[in-house]
Amino acid sequence: MESHMVRRTAHTLLLVLAALFSGLPQAPAQPPQSPPQQAQTRQLPPQQLPPQAVEVHRQFDMAAQQLARILANPAFRMFLYQEIQASPNKENIVDFNNFTQKAHSRPDLGLPPGVLNILSQALAGATQKLGEIQTRKELVAVDLYFPVAEHRKMWRGEEQLLVAFAPLGDEKTFTSITAYTAKDAQRVTLDPAKPPTIPTLVIAAREKASLQRPAGAPITAPQPGPGPAGPPIQPRGISSYIGIPFVKLLNVSAIEPWVYGAPEVYILIGQYSKTYGKIQRRIALDAVDNQGKWYWLGDPGTLYLPFDSTYYDATYFAFWEDDGWWSSTPVTATLYSTTVAGTAAGPPVTLSWSIYATDDSIAYLTIQNSVIPLNSDFYLGTTSPATGAKVYSNSYISFVVDRD
């Protein structure tokens, strides 16, 4: 693959609108050309917040206030700073329960007797209630971290610090975030749409299934010479692969407030083959978490599916942001048979996945495989006029469609 280049990318993209939510109208068999669609997010109404979540909020509020009081101690602030800096996790996340247990073993911090016990009790109560409502047991944990990257870089153990907690439920209904000052544990109200200028430590229920930092780094600019894939991939002829090798987040923070940190993006991919039937995948994009940076996902990589004459001339892609809460719910997409010569024909096929009711839609579209030319080239930062290759975008995301 040549320097940071998406090869053989789409010249034309025909979009078949998919019914992501029950009740939405089905897409027409011959849709007009359109950019990728961004669906309405669907969240539980605030009145449906489970009583266990209300109790989690109460315990989180208690923990935030108590932690703010303890952070008046300079030695404890430095202990926290060292633990965050030493964290190998994404966003330097610290497991709050482990952190508190470690603090119990540090008499040199000079904390008054019993202050950590109040913190531990609040965390135990919150964790218990999380376990009653969280269907993904790997997420039954409480994290402590700076969700805003600038805050992580800025704070070095100073007294100027806020301690907040991330509420559960529908982010779109949040009108404020509760926080406490580390100096005197005074309650303050924060704007969920705009992070404060003061570094803000957040107590949050775990959202990430894995805290491990992904390998690799975002691509920031094209460079001469072979790219990370090595030599260019040769065309595979009539039987091909369709996929997305490059992704850039543009404004996912519009659906993921700052208090939740980096987004957890995943993609649903679907096809239909007369030989294999429905082909449906859900792939987590763990490495794609910074906004405004291109990420190379392989060419061909994990976001590629094969197709040949036995397949419908369509591949469905949908980007989602994972909130991982409450009950699961189905999302559907309809693939329509086309009249393109040499491809399978048949009735409309409904694909279906089970996702979480609080997950947010970023973009969804169906690509007509036959209109993606082989060997069209896209270079980061410019568009090739010879091939007409381009990046497809909506207000949340940009991506490149590729056919090998």
Steps between C-alpha positions, in 0.01 A plus 500: 500500500642840405555769757190535714282456198164341460512307176226416262237704680146585400425710196125498566306399809131407472328500836210275598341644811466231764234471765712521813204551729171321505236719350732680255394468133681241290750621240392509135642237267661768280621774738643832386865581556549637849767552766505256790206542731522579871201359682329643802648370821264299711524505871282393789269776620630643828196377688608142419827533690512182711490546878841335521643776280350762730682333788822491297468876454456547874807290577706671229404839640608388846829363364573818302444722800709281729781469246504879462541536877788251506670678210552802722795294625809582283656155555182330384482722192855405408414132557205536261717679244759222509236228461344673200836558334598136556172361363554290185133532407323703235465862609711410807188353662543376856278231649346693789458202732862389451618856552311529829633167625854609420443826687394299807849345503674839502512635857769742383228703329401629842123472451267524802364164619183384325492743208582230247236270651225743398637499147524120489143459624364732232693313231380163628139618495531640149671186367230277648222695329693512173514121510122484524437699181812453285455203267869508400681378807839621376361853545399457864776726628561863589767707327684811613666720238525830317272454195625824341846449348604860572420450868720189513790700360434802719460355849815427699357456848389860561217595732302656215292197413135396467357154572188408302303187421353385170125431523341196343227498238412731214780751440264719296290574810789614719480869583786507751790302646560503876853562625681597821806716555807324636584798718186505716255245349261770387235385254515653150294445186669432166375526143477152340557651156823683584784379724616742771837669483590358843631140488210270584539150637200278425353196673323287238351160443726311263412537129798329336501122478879515482718765660808385310650761272465397135811444294597754240431868468280724289631616166543875511638577152600322179868418462707375204596137473310177578228520762453275805359222282825466303476450121171585327235227509442358152146495355317173551302508177128436472462352849576793723497645849301804606601691811599814686875546556499858635279668762507846658268614779380857451250588771409191699521715814160633388353167611760408765531779763847587630430339837505156330842541342596350165223334297468124467434450129387179336372412155233261375570340161250290308464316168288227346630205297293228337770257608557612859180687580514804727847620598484734799793631704552736791858632527633730772733775380699524822780704345269766357455739790659835413304752301642671194760232423504240223522138614619228265315172564679278251484441124343253491422502872234411752239725336508306172259232377538291182237497228450325166215417263310306768462814714244775484665807350492678835697523825359672806713708738382673817720686751377515861626636832479243780342608828442141611210559736154368574329238292596387154289598201500399132606717208420395145617578149342392173716386207332523161585286201611704199494441127877521456614225263700221654372536857243307698135596471226443752253659740593763761690356797479637853819502706475536876739561788447530873650817649445694823208735523718797597749464213525795262490485121788676321436409134348223292489417130482220246768493233423365153812293442495517121544877489822492705775480235813295552828690523361846565741680729440737787787692659463650844467874474408511133260352247617330183327667203592207276292249696251725677570326828369682804433483872138464608391702802216617712531733798628219727744296294708470181600171342631352176334213312738259332467206263786253456 
